[in-house]
Amino acid sequence: MTAPSTSGRTGALPSVVVLPGVYAPQHDTRLLAAAMAREDVPPGVRALDLCTGSGALAVAAARRGARVTAVDLSRRAVWNARFNALVAGRRIRVVRGDLGTGLGAERFGLVISNPPYVPAPCEVTASHGAARAWDAGTHGRSLLDRICADAPRLLSPGGLLLVVHSGLCGTDETLCRLRAAGLHAGVSERAQVPFGPVLRRRREWLCARGLLEPAAVHEELVVVRARRP
């Protein structure tokens, strides 16, 4: 599955190659790209794409003139993102790492992320395979909570965080954590999208946990926007 070609369309995703086992651009990726397109991104701003996957969002940020660092834990995703940067003719630094832990004291004016956020029956997240791109512990927050905690350290003064996730893992929880960390946070985008294959397979478990109504066929996606003062 690849994103559509976007030549000349502001805010749309670039066309990318997606290797097997790498998360392909979907509704959440496009929603985050649209949110980023609405922001005033100064040319030359240092940008960080956490959980880059195919690198589609990193390429989109680079096309806006940002100097982009992209990070993913998956070796295959790193190779995939490097390839797509090369094909797009964009200089993007793509590194293998666990969120921002290997970036030292680097600071960024823009941080974007489409992390794994799907609640999973197992608390221990997958260490390999495609499921690592979406499974995020029983509450869906194993990476989201870390991003919220790390955001003040990763953002330069006045810097902006944009992160997309499902309402199933708690929009209010994300806002509370970011505000507690000293950021000004709110929801900039919302969308109702049909369940994908993973949620359809987990419907019974999600309903048993009270996260879904039995008749539900859509989930809400949100882009949370947070600014460091």
mmCIF file of the C-alpha atoms, coordinates in Angstrom:
data_MODEL
# 
_entry.id   MODEL 
# 
loop_
_atom_site.group_PDB 
_atom_site.id 
_atom_site.type_symbol 
_atom_site.label_atom_id 
_atom_site.label_alt_id 
_atom_site.label_comp_id 
_atom_site.label_asym_id 
_atom_site.label_entity_id 
_atom_site.label_seq_id 
_atom_site.pdbx_PDB_ins_code 
_atom_site.Cartn_x 
_atom_site.Cartn_y 
_atom_site.Cartn_z 
_atom_site.occupancy 
_atom_site.B_iso_or_equiv 
_atom_site.pdbx_formal_charge 
_atom_site.auth_seq_id 
_atom_site.auth_comp_id 
_atom_site.auth_asym_id 
_atom_site.auth_atom_id 
_atom_site.pdbx_PDB_model_num 
ATOM 1   C CA . MET A 1 1   ? 0.000   0.000  0.000  1.00 0.00 ? 1   MET A CA 1 
ATOM 2   C CA . THR A 1 2   ? 1.461   3.376  -0.978 1.00 0.00 ? 2   THR A CA 1 
ATOM 3   C CA . ALA A 1 3   ? 0.348   6.958  -0.646 1.00 0.00 ? 3   ALA A CA 1 
ATOM 4   C CA . PRO A 1 4   ? -0.882  8.734  -3.770 1.00 0.00 ? 4   PRO A CA 1 
ATOM 5   C CA . SER A 1 5   ? 1.333   10.978 -5.808 1.00 0.00 ? 5   SER A CA 1 
ATOM 6   C CA . THR A 1 6   ? 1.108   14.541 -4.549 1.00 0.00 ? 6   THR A CA 1 
ATOM 7   C CA . SER A 1 7   ? 2.906   16.743 -7.008 1.00 0.00 ? 7   SER A CA 1 
ATOM 8   C CA . GLY A 1 8   ? 1.752   20.297 -6.379 1.00 0.00 ? 8   GLY A CA 1 
ATOM 9   C CA . ARG A 1 9   ? -0.744  19.430 -3.625 1.00 0.00 ? 9   ARG A CA 1 
ATOM 10  C CA . THR A 1 10  ? -0.009  21.232 -0.373 1.00 0.00 ? 10  THR A CA 1 
ATOM 11  C CA . GLY A 1 11  ? -0.150  18.983 2.652  1.00 0.00 ? 11  GLY A CA 1 
ATOM 12  C CA . ALA A 1 12  ? -0.584  15.710 0.776  1.00 0.00 ? 12  ALA A CA 1 
ATOM 13  C CA . LEU A 1 13  ? 1.870   12.865 1.164  1.00 0.00 ? 13  LEU A CA 1 
ATOM 14  C CA . PRO A 1 14  ? 4.618   12.079 -1.310 1.00 0.00 ? 14  PRO A CA 1 
ATOM 15  C CA . SER A 1 15  ? 4.449   8.816  -3.185 1.00 0.00 ? 15  SER A CA 1 
ATOM 16  C CA . VAL A 1 16  ? 6.693   6.300  -1.430 1.00 0.00 ? 16  VAL A CA 1 
ATOM 17  C CA . VAL A 1 17  ? 7.836   2.705  -1.757 1.00 0.00 ? 17  VAL A CA 1 
ATOM 18  C CA . VAL A 1 18  ? 6.846   0.561  1.232  1.00 0.00 ? 18  VAL A CA 1 
ATOM 19  C CA . LEU A 1 19  ? 8.825   -2.585 2.013  1.00 0.00 ? 19  LEU A CA 1 
ATOM 20  C CA . PRO A 1 20  ? 7.083   -5.643 3.464  1.00 0.00 ? 20  PRO A CA 1 
ATOM 21  C CA . GLY A 1 21  ? 6.882   -5.339 7.243  1.00 0.00 ? 21  GLY A CA 1 
ATOM 22  C CA . VAL A 1 22  ? 7.061   -1.519 7.205  1.00 0.00 ? 22  VAL A CA 1 
ATOM 23  C CA . TYR A 1 23  ? 4.013   0.548  8.147  1.00 0.00 ? 23  TYR A CA 1 
ATOM 24  C CA . ALA A 1 24  ? 2.389   1.927  5.013  1.00 0.00 ? 24  ALA A CA 1 
ATOM 25  C CA . PRO A 1 25  ? 0.933   5.477  4.955  1.00 0.00 ? 25  PRO A CA 1 
ATOM 26  C CA . GLN A 1 26  ? -2.731  5.344  5.943  1.00 0.00 ? 26  GLN A CA 1 
ATOM 27  C CA . HIS A 1 27  ? -5.450  7.621  7.364  1.00 0.00 ? 27  HIS A CA 1 
ATOM 28  C CA . ASP A 1 28  ? -3.340  8.602  10.366 1.00 0.00 ? 28  ASP A CA 1 
ATOM 29  C CA . THR A 1 29  ? -0.316  9.480  8.222  1.00 0.00 ? 29  THR A CA 1 
ATOM 30  C CA . ARG A 1 30  ? -2.409  11.648 5.933  1.00 0.00 ? 30  ARG A CA 1 
ATOM 31  C CA . LEU A 1 31  ? -4.110  13.387 8.872  1.00 0.00 ? 31  LEU A CA 1 
ATOM 32  C CA . LEU A 1 32  ? -0.737  14.268 10.383 1.00 0.00 ? 32  LEU A CA 1 
ATOM 33  C CA . ALA A 1 33  ? 0.564   15.470 7.016  1.00 0.00 ? 33  ALA A CA 1 
ATOM 34  C CA . ALA A 1 34  ? -2.475  17.745 6.681  1.00 0.00 ? 34  ALA A CA 1 
ATOM 35  C CA . ALA A 1 35  ? -1.913  19.123 10.182 1.00 0.00 ? 35  ALA A CA 1 
ATOM 36  C CA . MET A 1 36  ? 1.737   19.821 9.403  1.00 0.00 ? 36  MET A CA 1 
ATOM 37  C CA . ALA A 1 37  ? 0.768   21.588 6.175  1.00 0.00 ? 37  ALA A CA 1 
ATOM 38  C CA . ARG A 1 38  ? -1.367  24.036 8.153  1.00 0.00 ? 38  ARG A CA 1 
ATOM 39  C CA . GLU A 1 39  ? 1.573   25.068 10.328 1.00 0.00 ? 39  GLU A CA 1 
ATOM 40  C CA . ASP A 1 40  ? 3.991   27.872 9.535  1.00 0.00 ? 40  ASP A CA 1 
ATOM 41  C CA . VAL A 1 41  ? 7.155   25.804 9.148  1.00 0.00 ? 41  VAL A CA 1 
ATOM 42  C CA . PRO A 1 42  ? 10.098  28.189 8.655  1.00 0.00 ? 42  PRO A CA 1 
ATOM 43  C CA . PRO A 1 43  ? 12.578  27.135 5.955  1.00 0.00 ? 43  PRO A CA 1 
ATOM 44  C CA . GLY A 1 44  ? 15.588  25.498 7.531  1.00 0.00 ? 44  GLY A CA 1 
ATOM 45  C CA . VAL A 1 45  ? 13.835  24.533 10.778 1.00 0.00 ? 45  VAL A CA 1 
ATOM 46  C CA . ARG A 1 46  ? 15.290  21.439 12.396 1.00 0.00 ? 46  ARG A CA 1 
ATOM 47  C CA . ALA A 1 47  ? 12.607  18.744 12.360 1.00 0.00 ? 47  ALA A CA 1 
ATOM 48  C CA . LEU A 1 48  ? 12.434  15.319 13.974 1.00 0.00 ? 48  LEU A CA 1 
ATOM 49  C CA . ASP A 1 49  ? 10.218  12.482 12.732 1.00 0.00 ? 49  ASP A CA 1 
ATOM 50  C CA . LEU A 1 50  ? 9.843   9.815  15.436 1.00 0.00 ? 50  LEU A CA 1 
ATOM 51  C CA . CYS A 1 51  ? 8.746   6.327  14.286 1.00 0.00 ? 51  CYS A CA 1 
ATOM 52  C CA . THR A 1 52  ? 9.302   7.338  10.679 1.00 0.00 ? 52  THR A CA 1 
ATOM 53  C CA . GLY A 1 53  ? 8.323   3.995  9.082  1.00 0.00 ? 53  GLY A CA 1 
ATOM 54  C CA . SER A 1 54  ? 8.511   4.455  5.311  1.00 0.00 ? 54  SER A CA 1 
ATOM 55  C CA . GLY A 1 55  ? 9.766   8.022  5.740  1.00 0.00 ? 55  GLY A CA 1 
ATOM 56  C CA . ALA A 1 56  ? 6.734   9.561  4.033  1.00 0.00 ? 56  ALA A CA 1 
ATOM 57  C CA . LEU A 1 57  ? 6.276   12.258 6.680  1.00 0.00 ? 57  LEU A CA 1 
ATOM 58  C CA . ALA A 1 58  ? 10.007  12.965 6.802  1.00 0.00 ? 58  ALA A CA 1 
ATOM 59  C CA . VAL A 1 59  ? 9.993   13.557 3.048  1.00 0.00 ? 59  VAL A CA 1 
ATOM 60  C CA . ALA A 1 60  ? 6.910   15.769 3.382  1.00 0.00 ? 60  ALA A CA 1 
ATOM 61  C CA . ALA A 1 61  ? 8.681   17.862 6.028  1.00 0.00 ? 61  ALA A CA 1 
ATOM 62  C CA . ALA A 1 62  ? 11.825  18.086 3.899  1.00 0.00 ? 62  ALA A CA 1 
ATOM 63  C CA . ARG A 1 63  ? 9.729   19.355 1.005  1.00 0.00 ? 63  ARG A CA 1 
ATOM 64  C CA . ARG A 1 64  ? 8.622   22.173 3.286  1.00 0.00 ? 64  ARG A CA 1 
ATOM 65  C CA . GLY A 1 65  ? 12.274  23.152 3.636  1.00 0.00 ? 65  GLY A CA 1 
ATOM 66  C CA . ALA A 1 66  ? 12.937  21.533 7.020  1.00 0.00 ? 66  ALA A CA 1 
ATOM 67  C CA . ARG A 1 67  ? 16.255  19.914 7.908  1.00 0.00 ? 67  ARG A CA 1 
ATOM 68  C CA . VAL A 1 68  ? 14.953  16.514 8.921  1.00 0.00 ? 68  VAL A CA 1 
ATOM 69  C CA . THR A 1 69  ? 16.196  13.784 11.225 1.00 0.00 ? 69  THR A CA 1 
ATOM 70  C CA . ALA A 1 70  ? 14.080  10.614 11.065 1.00 0.00 ? 70  ALA A CA 1 
ATOM 71  C CA . VAL A 1 71  ? 14.234  7.836  13.660 1.00 0.00 ? 71  VAL A CA 1 
ATOM 72  C CA . ASP A 1 72  ? 12.890  4.298  13.781 1.00 0.00 ? 72  ASP A CA 1 
ATOM 73  C CA . LEU A 1 73  ? 13.712  1.198  15.812 1.00 0.00 ? 73  LEU A CA 1 
ATOM 74  C CA . SER A 1 74  ? 13.219  -1.094 12.832 1.00 0.00 ? 74  SER A CA 1 
ATOM 75  C CA . ARG A 1 75  ? 16.257  -1.651 10.613 1.00 0.00 ? 75  ARG A CA 1 
ATOM 76  C CA . ARG A 1 76  ? 13.982  -2.302 7.660  1.00 0.00 ? 76  ARG A CA 1 
ATOM 77  C CA . ALA A 1 77  ? 12.141  0.977  8.232  1.00 0.00 ? 77  ALA A CA 1 
ATOM 78  C CA . VAL A 1 78  ? 15.468  2.837  8.370  1.00 0.00 ? 78  VAL A CA 1 
ATOM 79  C CA . TRP A 1 79  ? 16.523  1.334  5.040  1.00 0.00 ? 79  TRP A CA 1 
ATOM 80  C CA . ASN A 1 80  ? 13.083  2.073  3.598  1.00 0.00 ? 80  ASN A CA 1 
ATOM 81  C CA . ALA A 1 81  ? 13.127  5.716  4.732  1.00 0.00 ? 81  ALA A CA 1 
ATOM 82  C CA . ARG A 1 82  ? 16.642  6.245  3.384  1.00 0.00 ? 82  ARG A CA 1 
ATOM 83  C CA . PHE A 1 83  ? 15.586  4.836  0.032  1.00 0.00 ? 83  PHE A CA 1 
ATOM 84  C CA . ASN A 1 84  ? 12.520  7.079  -0.185 1.00 0.00 ? 84  ASN A CA 1 
ATOM 85  C CA . ALA A 1 85  ? 14.591  10.126 0.758  1.00 0.00 ? 85  ALA A CA 1 
ATOM 86  C CA . LEU A 1 86  ? 17.036  9.267  -2.019 1.00 0.00 ? 86  LEU A CA 1 
ATOM 87  C CA . VAL A 1 87  ? 14.260  8.800  -4.577 1.00 0.00 ? 87  VAL A CA 1 
ATOM 88  C CA . ALA A 1 88  ? 12.682  12.103 -3.515 1.00 0.00 ? 88  ALA A CA 1 
ATOM 89  C CA . GLY A 1 89  ? 16.019  13.884 -3.851 1.00 0.00 ? 89  GLY A CA 1 
ATOM 90  C CA . ARG A 1 90  ? 15.912  15.083 -0.227 1.00 0.00 ? 90  ARG A CA 1 
ATOM 91  C CA . ARG A 1 91  ? 18.777  15.065 2.236  1.00 0.00 ? 91  ARG A CA 1 
ATOM 92  C CA . ILE A 1 92  ? 17.301  13.405 5.319  1.00 0.00 ? 92  ILE A CA 1 
ATOM 93  C CA . ARG A 1 93  ? 19.297  11.995 8.204  1.00 0.00 ? 93  ARG A CA 1 
ATOM 94  C CA . VAL A 1 94  ? 17.733  8.611  9.013  1.00 0.00 ? 94  VAL A CA 1 
ATOM 95  C CA . VAL A 1 95  ? 18.978  6.818  12.114 1.00 0.00 ? 95  VAL A CA 1 
ATOM 96  C CA . ARG A 1 96  ? 18.043  3.655  13.941 1.00 0.00 ? 96  ARG A CA 1 
ATOM 97  C CA . GLY A 1 97  ? 17.079  4.412  17.501 1.00 0.00 ? 97  GLY A CA 1 
ATOM 98  C CA . ASP A 1 98  ? 14.566  4.169  20.323 1.00 0.00 ? 98  ASP A CA 1 
ATOM 99  C CA . LEU A 1 99  ? 12.625  7.433  19.997 1.00 0.00 ? 99  LEU A CA 1 
ATOM 100 C CA . GLY A 1 100 ? 14.893  10.304 21.043 1.00 0.00 ? 100 GLY A CA 1 
ATOM 101 C CA . THR A 1 101 ? 17.213  8.397  23.364 1.00 0.00 ? 101 THR A CA 1 
ATOM 102 C CA . GLY A 1 102 ? 20.194  8.515  21.013 1.00 0.00 ? 102 GLY A CA 1 
ATOM 103 C CA . LEU A 1 103 ? 19.946  12.180 20.058 1.00 0.00 ? 103 LEU A CA 1 
ATOM 104 C CA . GLY A 1 104 ? 21.825  13.595 23.016 1.00 0.00 ? 104 GLY A CA 1 
ATOM 105 C CA . ALA A 1 105 ? 21.266  17.306 23.550 1.00 0.00 ? 105 ALA A CA 1 
ATOM 106 C CA . GLU A 1 106 ? 19.832  17.969 20.080 1.00 0.00 ? 106 GLU A CA 1 
ATOM 107 C CA . ARG A 1 107 ? 16.789  20.247 19.966 1.00 0.00 ? 107 ARG A CA 1 
ATOM 108 C CA . PHE A 1 108 ? 14.202  20.639 17.222 1.00 0.00 ? 108 PHE A CA 1 
ATOM 109 C CA . GLY A 1 109 ? 11.771  23.334 16.177 1.00 0.00 ? 109 GLY A CA 1 
ATOM 110 C CA . LEU A 1 110 ? 9.323   20.695 14.933 1.00 0.00 ? 110 LEU A CA 1 
ATOM 111 C CA . VAL A 1 111 ? 8.735   17.154 16.190 1.00 0.00 ? 111 VAL A CA 1 
ATOM 112 C CA . ILE A 1 112 ? 6.227   14.935 14.377 1.00 0.00 ? 112 ILE A CA 1 
ATOM 113 C CA . SER A 1 113 ? 5.253   11.376 15.208 1.00 0.00 ? 113 SER A CA 1 
ATOM 114 C CA . ASN A 1 114 ? 2.873   8.655  14.113 1.00 0.00 ? 114 ASN A CA 1 
ATOM 115 C CA . PRO A 1 115 ? 3.825   6.091  16.767 1.00 0.00 ? 115 PRO A CA 1 
ATOM 116 C CA . PRO A 1 116 ? 2.347   2.675  17.482 1.00 0.00 ? 116 PRO A CA 1 
ATOM 117 C CA . TYR A 1 117 ? -0.858  3.302  19.470 1.00 0.00 ? 117 TYR A CA 1 
ATOM 118 C CA . VAL A 1 118 ? -3.195  0.321  19.108 1.00 0.00 ? 118 VAL A CA 1 
ATOM 119 C CA . PRO A 1 119 ? -4.174  -1.305 22.431 1.00 0.00 ? 119 PRO A CA 1 
ATOM 120 C CA . ALA A 1 120 ? -3.013  -4.922 22.457 1.00 0.00 ? 120 ALA A CA 1 
ATOM 121 C CA . PRO A 1 121 ? -3.891  -7.890 24.679 1.00 0.00 ? 121 PRO A CA 1 
ATOM 122 C CA . CYS A 1 122 ? -0.226  -8.345 25.539 1.00 0.00 ? 122 CYS A CA 1 
ATOM 123 C CA . GLU A 1 123 ? 1.541   -5.664 27.599 1.00 0.00 ? 123 GLU A CA 1 
ATOM 124 C CA . VAL A 1 124 ? 4.938   -6.623 26.173 1.00 0.00 ? 124 VAL A CA 1 
ATOM 125 C CA . THR A 1 125 ? 5.244   -5.000 22.736 1.00 0.00 ? 125 THR A CA 1 
ATOM 126 C CA . ALA A 1 126 ? 6.485   -6.996 19.776 1.00 0.00 ? 126 ALA A CA 1 
ATOM 127 C CA . SER A 1 127 ? 10.259  -6.953 19.332 1.00 0.00 ? 127 SER A CA 1 
ATOM 128 C CA . HIS A 1 128 ? 10.119  -7.680 15.607 1.00 0.00 ? 128 HIS A CA 1 
ATOM 129 C CA . GLY A 1 129 ? 7.707   -8.143 12.721 1.00 0.00 ? 129 GLY A CA 1 
ATOM 130 C CA . ALA A 1 130 ? 4.940   -5.955 11.361 1.00 0.00 ? 130 ALA A CA 1 
ATOM 131 C CA . ALA A 1 131 ? 3.026   -5.794 14.677 1.00 0.00 ? 131 ALA A CA 1 
ATOM 132 C CA . ARG A 1 132 ? 5.783   -3.608 16.127 1.00 0.00 ? 132 ARG A CA 1 
ATOM 133 C CA . ALA A 1 133 ? 4.421   -0.798 13.925 1.00 0.00 ? 133 ALA A CA 1 
ATOM 134 C CA . TRP A 1 134 ? 1.038   -0.681 15.699 1.00 0.00 ? 134 TRP A CA 1 
ATOM 135 C CA . ASP A 1 135 ? 0.960   -2.659 18.980 1.00 0.00 ? 135 ASP A CA 1 
ATOM 136 C CA . ALA A 1 136 ? 1.495   -0.399 22.009 1.00 0.00 ? 136 ALA A CA 1 
ATOM 137 C CA . GLY A 1 137 ? 0.648   -2.344 25.149 1.00 0.00 ? 137 GLY A CA 1 
ATOM 138 C CA . THR A 1 138 ? -2.712  -2.930 26.805 1.00 0.00 ? 138 THR A CA 1 
ATOM 139 C CA . HIS A 1 139 ? -3.496  0.798  27.005 1.00 0.00 ? 139 HIS A CA 1 
ATOM 140 C CA . GLY A 1 140 ? -1.989  1.736  23.643 1.00 0.00 ? 140 GLY A CA 1 
ATOM 141 C CA . ARG A 1 141 ? 0.339   4.198  25.358 1.00 0.00 ? 141 ARG A CA 1 
ATOM 142 C CA . SER A 1 142 ? 3.706   2.459  25.664 1.00 0.00 ? 142 SER A CA 1 
ATOM 143 C CA . LEU A 1 143 ? 5.316   4.943  23.266 1.00 0.00 ? 143 LEU A CA 1 
ATOM 144 C CA . LEU A 1 144 ? 2.884   7.841  23.593 1.00 0.00 ? 144 LEU A CA 1 
ATOM 145 C CA . ASP A 1 145 ? 3.685   8.347  27.268 1.00 0.00 ? 145 ASP A CA 1 
ATOM 146 C CA . ARG A 1 146 ? 7.397   8.399  26.503 1.00 0.00 ? 146 ARG A CA 1 
ATOM 147 C CA . ILE A 1 147 ? 6.904   10.944 23.725 1.00 0.00 ? 147 ILE A CA 1 
ATOM 148 C CA . CYS A 1 148 ? 4.923   13.165 26.085 1.00 0.00 ? 148 CYS A CA 1 
ATOM 149 C CA . ALA A 1 149 ? 7.680   12.942 28.691 1.00 0.00 ? 149 ALA A CA 1 
ATOM 150 C CA . ASP A 1 150 ? 10.496  13.554 26.199 1.00 0.00 ? 150 ASP A CA 1 
ATOM 151 C CA . ALA A 1 151 ? 8.856   16.402 24.276 1.00 0.00 ? 151 ALA A CA 1 
ATOM 152 C CA . PRO A 1 152 ? 10.168  19.272 26.458 1.00 0.00 ? 152 PRO A CA 1 
ATOM 153 C CA . ARG A 1 153 ? 13.711  17.902 26.119 1.00 0.00 ? 153 ARG A CA 1 
ATOM 154 C CA . LEU A 1 154 ? 13.468  17.450 22.342 1.00 0.00 ? 154 LEU A CA 1 
ATOM 155 C CA . LEU A 1 155 ? 11.799  20.771 21.522 1.00 0.00 ? 155 LEU A CA 1 
ATOM 156 C CA . SER A 1 156 ? 13.681  24.024 21.269 1.00 0.00 ? 156 SER A CA 1 
ATOM 157 C CA . PRO A 1 157 ? 11.995  27.076 22.890 1.00 0.00 ? 157 PRO A CA 1 
ATOM 158 C CA . GLY A 1 158 ? 8.873   27.828 20.851 1.00 0.00 ? 158 GLY A CA 1 
ATOM 159 C CA . GLY A 1 159 ? 9.116   24.407 19.205 1.00 0.00 ? 159 GLY A CA 1 
ATOM 160 C CA . LEU A 1 160 ? 6.044   22.457 18.063 1.00 0.00 ? 160 LEU A CA 1 
ATOM 161 C CA . LEU A 1 161 ? 5.027   18.831 18.581 1.00 0.00 ? 161 LEU A CA 1 
ATOM 162 C CA . LEU A 1 162 ? 2.448   17.148 16.337 1.00 0.00 ? 162 LEU A CA 1 
ATOM 163 C CA . VAL A 1 163 ? 1.513   13.564 17.223 1.00 0.00 ? 163 VAL A CA 1 
ATOM 164 C CA . VAL A 1 164 ? -1.318  11.461 15.807 1.00 0.00 ? 164 VAL A CA 1 
ATOM 165 C CA . HIS A 1 165 ? -3.068  8.604  17.583 1.00 0.00 ? 165 HIS A CA 1 
ATOM 166 C CA . SER A 1 166 ? -6.409  6.907  18.133 1.00 0.00 ? 166 SER A CA 1 
ATOM 167 C CA . GLY A 1 167 ? -8.967  8.140  20.611 1.00 0.00 ? 167 GLY A CA 1 
ATOM 168 C CA . LEU A 1 168 ? -9.021  4.567  21.923 1.00 0.00 ? 168 LEU A CA 1 
ATOM 169 C CA . CYS A 1 169 ? -5.803  5.174  23.847 1.00 0.00 ? 169 CYS A CA 1 
ATOM 170 C CA . GLY A 1 170 ? -6.956  8.372  25.522 1.00 0.00 ? 170 GLY A CA 1 
ATOM 171 C CA . THR A 1 171 ? -6.813  11.841 23.989 1.00 0.00 ? 171 THR A CA 1 
ATOM 172 C CA . ASP A 1 172 ? -7.343  13.517 27.362 1.00 0.00 ? 172 ASP A CA 1 
ATOM 173 C CA . GLU A 1 173 ? -4.478  11.506 28.841 1.00 0.00 ? 173 GLU A CA 1 
ATOM 174 C CA . THR A 1 174 ? -2.124  12.796 26.153 1.00 0.00 ? 174 THR A CA 1 
ATOM 175 C CA . LEU A 1 175 ? -3.220  16.386 26.701 1.00 0.00 ? 175 LEU A CA 1 
ATOM 176 C CA . CYS A 1 176 ? -2.856  16.089 30.477 1.00 0.00 ? 176 CYS A CA 1 
ATOM 177 C CA . ARG A 1 177 ? 0.633   14.637 30.233 1.00 0.00 ? 177 ARG A CA 1 
ATOM 178 C CA . LEU A 1 178 ? 1.824   17.294 27.794 1.00 0.00 ? 178 LEU A CA 1 
ATOM 179 C CA . ARG A 1 179 ? 0.356   20.110 29.870 1.00 0.00 ? 179 ARG A CA 1 
ATOM 180 C CA . ALA A 1 180 ? 1.907   18.665 33.007 1.00 0.00 ? 180 ALA A CA 1 
ATOM 181 C CA . ALA A 1 181 ? 5.235   18.717 31.176 1.00 0.00 ? 181 ALA A CA 1 
ATOM 182 C CA . GLY A 1 182 ? 4.829   22.468 30.663 1.00 0.00 ? 182 GLY A CA 1 
ATOM 183 C CA . LEU A 1 183 ? 3.589   22.519 27.062 1.00 0.00 ? 183 LEU A CA 1 
ATOM 184 C CA . HIS A 1 184 ? 0.534   24.297 25.643 1.00 0.00 ? 184 HIS A CA 1 
ATOM 185 C CA . ALA A 1 185 ? -1.462  21.413 24.161 1.00 0.00 ? 185 ALA A CA 1 
ATOM 186 C CA . GLY A 1 186 ? -4.720  20.927 22.273 1.00 0.00 ? 186 GLY A CA 1 
ATOM 187 C CA . VAL A 1 187 ? -6.278  18.883 19.479 1.00 0.00 ? 187 VAL A CA 1 
ATOM 188 C CA . SER A 1 188 ? -5.732  20.339 16.024 1.00 0.00 ? 188 SER A CA 1 
ATOM 189 C CA . GLU A 1 189 ? -7.341  17.617 13.864 1.00 0.00 ? 189 GLU A CA 1 
ATOM 190 C CA . ARG A 1 190 ? -10.016 14.958 14.287 1.00 0.00 ? 190 ARG A CA 1 
ATOM 191 C CA . ALA A 1 191 ? -11.256 12.340 11.848 1.00 0.00 ? 191 ALA A CA 1 
ATOM 192 C CA . GLN A 1 192 ? -13.565 9.340  11.949 1.00 0.00 ? 192 GLN A CA 1 
ATOM 193 C CA . VAL A 1 193 ? -12.140 6.434  9.960  1.00 0.00 ? 193 VAL A CA 1 
ATOM 194 C CA . PRO A 1 194 ? -13.321 2.864  9.328  1.00 0.00 ? 194 PRO A CA 1 
ATOM 195 C CA . PHE A 1 195 ? -11.749 0.101  11.391 1.00 0.00 ? 195 PHE A CA 1 
ATOM 196 C CA . GLY A 1 196 ? -8.716  -1.457 9.812  1.00 0.00 ? 196 GLY A CA 1 
ATOM 197 C CA . PRO A 1 197 ? -7.865  -5.171 9.919  1.00 0.00 ? 197 PRO A CA 1 
ATOM 198 C CA . VAL A 1 198 ? -6.154  -4.996 13.332 1.00 0.00 ? 198 VAL A CA 1 
ATOM 199 C CA . LEU A 1 199 ? -9.103  -3.362 15.114 1.00 0.00 ? 199 LEU A CA 1 
ATOM 200 C CA . ARG A 1 200 ? -11.551 -5.686 13.403 1.00 0.00 ? 200 ARG A CA 1 
ATOM 201 C CA . ARG A 1 201 ? -9.610  -8.673 14.737 1.00 0.00 ? 201 ARG A CA 1 
ATOM 202 C CA . ARG A 1 202 ? -9.554  -7.165 18.237 1.00 0.00 ? 202 ARG A CA 1 
ATOM 203 C CA . ARG A 1 203 ? -13.144 -5.942 18.334 1.00 0.00 ? 203 ARG A CA 1 
ATOM 204 C CA . GLU A 1 204 ? -14.285 -8.503 20.912 1.00 0.00 ? 204 GLU A CA 1 
ATOM 205 C CA . TRP A 1 205 ? -11.343 -7.771 23.232 1.00 0.00 ? 205 TRP A CA 1 
ATOM 206 C CA . LEU A 1 206 ? -11.762 -3.991 22.874 1.00 0.00 ? 206 LEU A CA 1 
ATOM 207 C CA . CYS A 1 207 ? -15.476 -4.243 23.615 1.00 0.00 ? 207 CYS A CA 1 
ATOM 208 C CA . ALA A 1 208 ? -14.792 -6.377 26.680 1.00 0.00 ? 208 ALA A CA 1 
ATOM 209 C CA . ARG A 1 209 ? -12.453 -3.676 27.970 1.00 0.00 ? 209 ARG A CA 1 
ATOM 210 C CA . GLY A 1 210 ? -15.081 -0.990 27.388 1.00 0.00 ? 210 GLY A CA 1 
ATOM 211 C CA . LEU A 1 211 ? -13.041 0.763  24.714 1.00 0.00 ? 211 LEU A CA 1 
ATOM 212 C CA . LEU A 1 212 ? -15.561 0.086  21.940 1.00 0.00 ? 212 LEU A CA 1 
ATOM 213 C CA . GLU A 1 213 ? -19.315 -0.006 21.644 1.00 0.00 ? 213 GLU A CA 1 
ATOM 214 C CA . PRO A 1 214 ? -20.465 -3.306 20.084 1.00 0.00 ? 214 PRO A CA 1 
ATOM 215 C CA . ALA A 1 215 ? -22.053 -1.489 17.124 1.00 0.00 ? 215 ALA A CA 1 
ATOM 216 C CA . ALA A 1 216 ? -19.026 0.768  16.424 1.00 0.00 ? 216 ALA A CA 1 
ATOM 217 C CA . VAL A 1 217 ? -17.489 0.596  12.963 1.00 0.00 ? 217 VAL A CA 1 
ATOM 218 C CA . HIS A 1 218 ? -15.278 3.720  13.119 1.00 0.00 ? 218 HIS A CA 1 
ATOM 219 C CA . GLU A 1 219 ? -12.502 4.987  15.350 1.00 0.00 ? 219 GLU A CA 1 
ATOM 220 C CA . GLU A 1 220 ? -11.543 8.578  15.990 1.00 0.00 ? 220 GLU A CA 1 
ATOM 221 C CA . LEU A 1 221 ? -8.071  9.736  15.044 1.00 0.00 ? 221 LEU A CA 1 
ATOM 222 C CA . VAL A 1 222 ? -6.666  12.905 16.572 1.00 0.00 ? 222 VAL A CA 1 
ATOM 223 C CA . VAL A 1 223 ? -3.627  15.067 15.975 1.00 0.00 ? 223 VAL A CA 1 
ATOM 224 C CA . VAL A 1 224 ? -2.436  16.560 19.242 1.00 0.00 ? 224 VAL A CA 1 
ATOM 225 C CA . ARG A 1 225 ? -0.583  19.848 18.890 1.00 0.00 ? 225 ARG A CA 1 
ATOM 226 C CA . ALA A 1 226 ? 1.728   21.022 21.680 1.00 0.00 ? 226 ALA A CA 1 
ATOM 227 C CA . ARG A 1 227 ? 3.947   24.097 21.808 1.00 0.00 ? 227 ARG A CA 1 
ATOM 228 C CA . ARG A 1 228 ? 6.900   24.606 24.137 1.00 0.00 ? 228 ARG A CA 1 
ATOM 229 C CA . PRO A 1 229 ? 6.851   28.132 25.570 1.00 0.00 ? 229 PRO A CA 1 
# 
